[in-house]
Amino acid sequence: MDEIELQPPTVTSPRHTGLIVDVADVGLGDPMATTGEPTRPYIRCTDSTLLQLPEQLHDWAITVIATTHAHLATRHPTMFPRQIEFGVLDGAMYAELL
């Protein structure tokens, strides 16, 4: 994949907004990776741009992917497209589904 890495901005307080992205999907670049190989989580924007997620958001991406599959398995409407806010607050990177 030829995606670029997402660079969330630093926000100074919870009242401020980070980077809001229109996301069509969250996925894995190599879902069959073996031990020691990266799975490379990414987001696909609604304009088809691929953004590789920083390592700090890998667990978040895995959780979103699992939740999306569980949601679809119970015949609920898809969770995407939707907006997601990304940022760094107090030194910690975050992603929030809006």
N, C-alpha and C positions, 0 to 999 in steps of 0.2 A: 504494500500500500504506500502511496506517496502522500501521506497526510503530514500536516505540520502540527507541532505540539501546541496545545492550548496554553496560553499565558494569562492566567487570571490576575486581575489587578489587586493591589492592596487597598483595602478600605479602612478608614480610620475609626469607624464606629458601626454598630449594628443598624443605625439609622440610615447609613449610606448604602448605595446600591453598587454591586460588583458588575461584572460583564454578563449581560443577559443574551442568551443564544437561543434561536429557534431551532429545536432539535427534532429530527425525524426519527432517530434511532440511536440506541447505545449498543455497541457490539464488541466482539473480540476479533482482533486481526489474525490470531492463530489459536482458535478454541481447542485444538488438540495438542497444545504445547506440552512437552514432557518436563520433568523436574529440571530446573535450571534454565529452561527456555522461557522467554517472556511471552505472555498472552497478548500484550499490546491492546488494552482497551481503548476504544475510540468513541467519539460521537459523530454521527452523520447529521449535518445541518440540513434544513429544509431546502437550501440551495445546492445540495449535493456535496458541499465541502466536507472533507474528513479532517477531524482534529483529534490527534492522539492525546490521550489524557496523561497528565503527569503522574508519577508513581504514587503520590499522596492520595490520588483519587481512584486507584485501582480497586480497592475493596468496595468503595462506593459503587463503582461501575458493575462489579460482580453482583452486588445486592440488587441494583436496578434491573439487571438482566434477569436474575432469578425471579424477582417480583413481577416483571413483565410477562414472563412465561407462565407463572402461577395465575396471574390475572387472566390471561388468554385461555388457560386450561379450564377456568371456571366460567367461560363464555361471557366474560365482561368485555366491554368495548376496549379497544387498544388504548394504551396510555399515551401514545405518541400520534401526531406531533404535539409538542408542548414547549413552553419556554423553561429554561433552566438558568439560574443565576450562579455564576462562579466567582469566587474571590478568595482573598487571603485576609483574615481578620485575626488580630493578636498572634500572628505568626503561624496560624493553622489554615490550611487550604480547605475550602468548603464548596459544596454544590447543593443547591436547593431547587427542588422541582416547584415551579410556580403554577 
